[in-house]
Amino acid sequence: MSKEDIAAQRATEWREALRKEKKNKDRIEIERVKMRELDPEYRITNNEEVNCGLTTEQALREASRCLDCPDPQCMQGCPVNIFIPTFIKNIERGEFLEAAKTLKMTSALPAVCGRVCPQEKQCESKCFYKLKLGKEPVAIGYLERFAADYERESGKMALPEIKEKNGIKIAVVGSGPAGLSFAGEMAKAGYSVTVFEALHEIGGVLKYGIPEFRLPNSIVDVEINNLRAMGVEFIADCIVGKTISYDDIHEMGFKGIFVASGAGLPRFMNIPGENLIGVMSSNEYLTRVNLMCAAQDDSDTPVIKGKRVAVIGGGNTAMDSVRTAKRVGAERAMIIYRRGEDEMPARREEIHHAKQEGVEFLTLHNPIEYLGNEKGKVTAVRLQKMQLGEPDASGRRSPEPIPGAIETIEVDEVIVSVGVSPNPLIPNAIKGLEISKKGTIIVNEETMRSDLNDLYAGGDIVRGGATVILAMGDGRRAAKAMNEAIRNNKL
């Protein structure tokens, strides 16, 4: 019996069991699934993926919770408009490969999105269970991951429908989520797409910015290889703006350009001591560990392996950094954040995992100075204790210093994760490109088109820092608009 036949049989058996159960209990009373995860004491010794995925029985049960709403608001909450009820009902019927095909109709990276997207703030936040019943929403992200993983493990990876090649060449700058999403959509439309990546690895922030314990590189590689199978060409170690220019791209015969060069410029707080040895940005730290193997003992460019590590910030990148520090060998790893835990922008799951792994949370603390020794190495951080005042423009309560409340904590490594700015290379290299005061490329929000007729942009180079799925939404929107412009001879 094939794997698909076994899955269909188990689905039938499971549905029958659910029908019996539902005689006494309506489906809305079924509790949301809990995903299995590795034991904290074990996982901090390695980079194995923490979340283990759903079993077939868990996926079938969770899919059965979906009410198949006539007006599915969950789709409105998804930046790439995945056909959520359709793929979930495919899972409920045991048609797992069909579920994966449904996902690929709108998403180039379903296995990635199922792992790192903040579904709790997007699709799941619009779920009927949450909005109307006050219950936990359907685990859309878990089910997306399940379908994508099932397809990959089955060895029957399917390609979306691809139109006949039209002979038109399109260039993409950057291979992060925005660039990959755009490339996939344009390839489906029949264009010859080439992606130029500055680094030696394809994947952008998916590779250098997210640790393998949260997003394995092998998962990203499968998604990228799927794009290759669709005809997308990737060129690594090519810096647009240095290796080749905007004019060179035109001379190479590319008709349109999509810039997705990201936000690789780290921000610092401009406080005393930031130039001390052992103080670095989260961008540098994660890139060196994730891409350069800097944590390995035999590395040519080793990273500092602090025993007392302070990570400044409260976002997902801060959580990635502090959890990486634990795995590298930190005995005391701390998150220092100027607001309270409720105001942290990081996903609740990431905060929960960090706490499980022994990370300390020093909320309502703000660094004001780093202290060092005679050799110029950081040895301590001075912290100003804070209290929450009135909400700021974002709706979060503003932190205010408590007069005289200052403490000093010994550290031997500081990782600053207080945000990023757009990569300035492209904006500085292309004459006539309209740039905002923050260094982002200004585009039409509906079409993602810049003031240059043939140049579109999306992701962090436009937003200044956002989520994977928002960047992918930009890529889809830009591809649709560029395709229409080319078809109507407006490009």
C-alpha positions in Angstrom: 0.0 0.0 0.0 1.4 3.4 -1.0 2.0 6.3 1.4 -0.9 8.1 -0.1 -3.3 5.1 0.3 -2.2 4.7 3.9 -2.9 8.5 4.5 -6.3 8.2 2.8 -7.2 5.2 4.9 -6.1 6.9 8.1 -8.1 10.0 7.2 -11.2 7.9 6.6 -10.7 6.2 10.0 -10.1 9.5 11.7 -13.2 11.1 10.2 -15.3 8.2 11.3 -13.9 8.6 14.8 -14.7 12.3 14.7 -18.2 11.7 13.5 -18.8 9.4 16.5 -17.3 12.0 18.8 -19.4 14.8 17.4 -22.6 13.0 18.3 -22.0 14.3 21.8 -19.7 17.2 21.2 -19.8 19.8 18.4 -16.6 20.4 16.5 -16.1 23.9 18.1 -15.4 22.1 21.4 -12.4 20.3 20.0 -9.3 21.8 21.6 -6.6 23.3 19.4 -3.7 21.0 18.7 -0.4 21.4 20.6 2.7 20.9 18.5 5.4 18.6 19.8 8.8 20.2 20.5 12.2 19.1 21.6 13.1 19.1 25.3 14.7 22.4 26.3 17.7 20.9 28.0 18.5 18.8 24.9 17.8 21.4 22.2 20.2 24.1 23.7 23.0 21.7 22.9 22.4 21.7 19.2 20.7 23.5 16.3 18.0 20.9 15.6 14.6 22.4 14.8 12.7 23.0 18.1 9.2 22.5 16.7 8.6 18.9 15.5 5.5 19.4 13.3 2.1 17.7 13.6 1.4 14.0 13.3 -1.1 12.9 10.7 -3.7 12.4 13.4 -3.1 15.8 14.9 -3.4 17.4 11.4 -6.6 15.6 10.6 -8.1 16.6 14.0 -7.1 20.2 13.7 -8.3 20.5 10.1 -11.7 19.2 11.3 -12.1 22.3 13.5 -12.3 24.6 10.4 -15.9 25.7 9.9 -15.4 26.5 6.2 -16.9 30.0 6.7 -18.8 31.4 3.7 -16.8 34.6 4.1 -13.4 33.4 5.3 -11.8 36.4 7.0 -8.6 34.4 7.5 -7.8 34.9 3.9 -8.1 38.7 4.3 -5.5 38.4 7.1 -3.0 36.7 4.8 -0.7 39.0 2.9 -0.4 36.5 0.0 -4.1 35.5 0.1 -3.7 31.7 0.5 -6.9 29.8 -0.1 -7.0 28.8 3.5 -10.3 26.9 3.9 -9.6 25.0 0.7 -6.2 23.7 1.7 -7.4 22.9 5.2 -10.4 20.9 3.9 -8.0 19.0 1.6 -6.1 18.0 4.7 -9.4 17.0 6.5 -10.1 14.7 3.5 -6.7 13.2 3.7 -5.7 14.8 0.4 -2.4 16.2 1.6 -0.7 16.6 -1.8 -3.7 18.6 -3.0 -3.4 20.8 0.1 0.2 21.5 -0.9 -0.8 22.3 -4.4 -3.4 24.8 -3.1 -0.8 26.5 -1.0 1.6 26.8 -4.0 -1.1 28.6 -6.0 -0.3 31.8 -4.1 2.8 31.1 -2.0 6.3 30.4 -3.2 7.5 29.4 0.3 4.8 27.4 2.2 7.2 25.4 4.3 8.9 28.6 5.3 5.8 30.5 6.1 4.3 27.6 8.1 7.3 28.0 10.4 8.1 31.7 10.7 5.1 33.7 9.8 3.3 35.5 12.7 -0.1 33.8 12.0 -1.4 34.9 15.4 -1.3 38.5 14.1 -2.5 37.7 10.6 -4.6 34.9 9.3 -5.4 33.3 12.7 -6.3 36.6 14.2 -9.2 36.8 11.7 -10.4 33.2 12.4 -14.1 32.9 13.4 -13.1 31.0 16.5 -11.1 34.0 17.8 -13.3 36.8 16.5 -16.8 35.4 17.4 -16.3 32.6 19.9 -13.4 33.8 21.9 -11.6 30.5 21.4 -8.2 29.6 20.1 -8.2 29.9 16.3 -7.6 27.0 13.9 -3.8 26.4 13.8 -3.4 27.6 10.2 0.3 27.9 10.4 0.8 24.4 11.8 -1.4 22.9 9.0 0.5 24.9 6.3 3.7 23.4 7.6 2.2 19.9 7.7 1.0 20.0 4.1 4.3 21.4 2.8 6.4 18.9 4.8 4.2 16.0 3.7 4.7 16.9 0.0 8.5 17.2 0.5 8.8 14.0 2.4 6.6 12.2 -0.2 9.1 12.9 -2.9 6.3 14.1 -5.1 7.0 17.8 -5.3 4.6 19.4 -7.7 5.2 22.6 -9.7 2.5 25.2 -10.1 1.0 25.8 -13.6 3.6 27.7 -15.7 2.7 29.6 -18.8 4.7 29.2 -22.0 7.9 31.2 -22.1 7.4 34.7 -23.5 11.1 35.5 -24.1 11.1 38.5 -21.8 13.9 38.7 -19.2 13.3 40.1 -15.7 16.0 40.8 -13.1 15.5 40.5 -9.3 18.0 42.0 -6.8 18.1 40.0 -3.6 17.0 36.4 -2.9 15.1 37.0 0.4 11.4 36.4 0.7 10.3 39.4 -1.4 12.6 38.5 -4.2 11.7 34.8 -4.1 8.0 35.5 -4.1 8.3 37.9 -7.0 10.5 35.5 -8.9 8.0 32.6 -8.5 5.1 34.7 -9.7 6.9 36.0 -12.7 8.2 32.5 -13.6 4.6 31.2 -13.5 3.6 34.0 -15.9 6.2 32.8 -18.5 9.1 35.3 -17.9 12.8 34.3 -17.8 13.8 35.4 -14.3 17.3 35.9 -12.9 17.9 36.6 -9.3 21.1 38.3 -8.3 22.3 37.7 -4.7 25.2 39.6 -3.1 26.1 36.7 -0.7 27.4 33.2 -1.4 24.2 31.6 -0.2 20.8 32.0 -1.8 17.9 32.8 0.6 18.7 36.2 2.0 17.4 36.8 5.5 16.0 33.3 5.5 19.5 32.0 5.6 21.6 34.6 7.4 19.0 36.0 9.7 17.0 33.0 11.0 18.8 30.2 13.0 18.3 26.6 11.9 16.6 25.7 15.2 13.7 27.8 13.9 14.1 27.4 10.1 16.4 24.7 8.8 18.5 25.6 5.8 17.4 22.4 4.2 13.8 23.6 4.2 14.8 26.8 2.5 16.9 25.0 -0.1 13.9 22.8 -1.1 11.8 25.9 -1.7 14.6 27.5 -3.7 15.2 24.3 -5.8 11.4 24.3 -6.5 11.9 27.8 -8.0 14.9 26.5 -10.0 12.7 23.7 -11.4 10.3 26.5 -12.5 13.1 28.0 -14.5 14.3 30.7 -12.1 18.1 31.3 -12.4 20.1 32.3 -9.4 23.5 34.2 -9.5 25.3 34.4 -6.2 28.3 36.7 -5.2 26.9 39.4 -7.4 26.5 42.9 -5.8 24.2 45.0 -7.9 25.6 48.5 -7.5 29.1 47.2 -7.3 29.7 44.0 -9.4 27.2 45.1 -12.0 25.2 48.4 -12.4 21.7 49.4 -13.2 22.8 50.2 -16.7 24.6 46.8 -17.0 21.3 45.1 -16.2 19.6 46.9 -19.1 22.5 46.1 -21.4 22.1 42.4 -20.5 18.6 42.6 -22.0 16.4 42.7 -18.8 13.2 44.5 -19.4 12.1 45.0 -15.7 13.9 45.0 -12.4 12.5 44.2 -8.9 14.7 45.4 -6.0 14.4 43.3 -2.8 17.8 44.1 -1.3 16.5 44.1 2.3 17.4 46.1 5.4 21.0 45.0 6.1 22.2 48.2 7.8 22.1 47.7 11.6 21.1 50.4 14.1 22.8 51.2 17.3 21.8 53.3 20.2 24.7 55.8 20.1 25.6 55.4 23.8 29.1 55.3 25.3 31.1 52.1 24.8 29.5 50.8 21.6 32.9 50.6 20.0 34.2 48.2 22.7 35.3 44.7 21.6 32.4 42.3 22.2 29.7 44.7 21.3 28.1 43.9 17.9 24.8 44.0 16.0 22.5 41.1 15.8 22.9 41.3 12.0 26.7 40.6 12.3 26.3 38.0 15.0 23.6 35.9 13.3 25.2 36.2 9.8 28.5 35.1 11.1 27.1 32.2 13.0 24.5 31.1 10.4 26.5 31.6 7.2 30.2 31.7 8.2 30.2 28.8 10.8 31.8 31.3 13.1 30.7 29.3 16.2 32.7 26.3 15.2 36.1 25.7 17.0 38.0 25.5 13.7 36.4 28.6 12.1 38.8 31.0 10.3 36.7 33.9 11.5 35.5 32.9 15.0 32.8 34.8 16.8 33.1 35.7 20.5 31.6 33.0 22.7 30.5 35.1 25.7 29.6 33.4 29.0 27.5 36.4 30.1 25.6 37.7 27.1 23.2 40.6 27.0 21.0 41.0 24.0 19.4 44.4 23.6 15.9 44.4 22.1 12.6 42.6 22.2 11.8 41.5 18.7 12.2 38.1 16.9 15.8 38.9 15.9 16.6 39.5 19.6 15.1 36.1 20.5 17.0 34.4 17.7 20.3 36.1 18.9 19.8 35.2 22.6 18.8 31.6 21.9 21.8 31.3 19.6 24.0 32.6 22.3 22.7 29.8 24.6 23.6 27.2 22.0 27.1 28.7 21.5 27.8 28.3 25.2 26.5 31.3 27.2 26.0 30.4 30.9 23.9 33.5 31.4 21.9 34.9 28.5 19.8 38.0 29.0 17.2 39.9 27.1 17.3 43.6 28.0 14.3 45.5 26.9 13.1 49.0 27.8 9.4 48.1 27.8 7.4 45.3 29.5 7.0 41.8 28.2 3.5 42.5 26.9 4.9 45.3 24.6 7.6 43.0 23.1 7.1 42.7 19.3 8.5 39.1 19.3 6.1 36.2 18.8 4.7 34.8 22.0 6.1 31.4 20.9 9.6 32.7 20.6 9.4 34.3 24.0 8.1 31.1 25.5 10.8 29.0 23.9 13.5 31.4 25.1 12.2 31.2 28.7 12.2 27.4 28.5 15.8 27.5 27.4 16.9 29.5 30.5 17.0 33.0 29.0 16.6 35.8 31.6 14.3 38.7 30.8 15.3 42.1 32.2 12.3 44.1 31.0 11.9 47.8 31.9 15.6 48.2 31.6 17.5 50.3 29.1 21.3 50.4 28.4 22.9 53.8 28.9 26.6 52.8 28.8 28.9 49.9 28.1 32.0 49.6 30.3 35.3 48.0 29.3 38.7 47.0 30.6 42.2 48.3 29.7 42.2 46.0 26.6 39.1 47.6 25.2 36.8 44.6 25.9 33.3 45.0 27.2 33.0 44.0 30.8 29.7 45.5 32.0 26.5 47.3 31.0 24.9 50.1 33.0 21.1 49.9 32.9 18.5 52.6 33.5 15.4 51.2 35.1 12.2 52.2 33.4 8.5 52.5 34.0 5.7 52.7 31.5 4.0 56.0 30.8 1.3 57.0 28.2 1.0 55.1 24.9 3.2 56.4 22.0 2.2 56.8 18.3 2.3 53.0 17.9 -0.1 52.4 20.7 2.5 50.9 23.0 3.1 52.6 26.4 6.1 54.8 26.3 9.0 53.8 28.6 10.2 56.5 31.0 13.3 56.5 33.2 13.0 56.2 36.9 15.2 58.9 38.3 18.3 57.5 40.1 17.4 53.9 39.4 20.6 52.6 37.7 22.3 49.3 38.0 25.4 47.6 36.5 25.6 44.1 35.3 28.7 42.2 34.3 28.8 41.0 30.7 31.5 39.8 28.2 29.4 40.1 25.1 26.6 42.5 23.9 24.4 41.9 20.9 22.4 45.0 19.8 19.1 44.2 18.2 17.2 47.5 18.1 16.2 47.5 14.5 17.7 47.8 11.0 17.8 50.4 8.2 17.5 49.7 4.5 20.5 48.6 2.6 21.8 51.9 1.1 23.7 50.3 -1.8 20.9 50.3 -4.4 19.5 53.7 -3.4 22.9 55.3 -3.7 23.8 53.5 -6.9 20.8 54.4 -9.1 20.5 58.0 -10.2 17.0 59.4 -10.2 15.5 56.9 -7.8 13.2 58.6 -5.3 14.3 57.8 -1.7 12.6 58.6 1.6 14.4 60.3 4.5 14.7 56.9 6.1 16.5 55.5 3.1 13.7 53.4 1.8 12.7 53.3 -1.9 9.5 55.2 -2.4 6.9 53.2 -4.4 3.3 53.2 -5.3 1.7 51.0 -2.5 -0.7 49.3 -4.9 1.8 48.5 -7.7 5.2 48.6 -5.9 6.5 50.7 -8.8 9.1 53.3 -8.2 9.5 56.7 -10.0 11.7 54.8 -12.5 9.4 53.2 -15.1 11.1 49.8 -15.1 12.0 49.5 -11.4 9.8 48.0 -8.8 10.7 47.3 -5.2 9.4 45.5 -2.1 10.2 44.0 1.3 12.5 45.7 3.8 14.0 48.1 1.2 10.6 49.6 1.0 9.2 48.9 4.5 12.4 49.4 6.5 11.9 46.1 8.3 9.0 43.8 8.4 7.9 40.1 8.4 8.7 37.4 5.8 5.0 37.2 4.8 4.6 40.9 4.3 7.7 40.9 2.1 6.2 38.0 0.1 3.0 40.0 -0.3 5.0 42.9 -1.8 6.6 40.5 -4.2 3.3 39.1 -5.4 1.8 42.6 -5.8 4.8 43.8 -7.7 4.8 40.8 -10.1 1.1 41.3 -10.9 1.6 45.0 -11.6 4.8 44.5 -13.7 3.1 41.7 -15.7 0.1 44.0 -16.4 2.4 46.9 -17.4 4.4 44.7 -19.8 1.2 43.2 -21.3 -0.2 46.7 -21.8 3.1 48.0 -23.3 3.6 50.4 -20.4 7.0 49.2 -19.5 
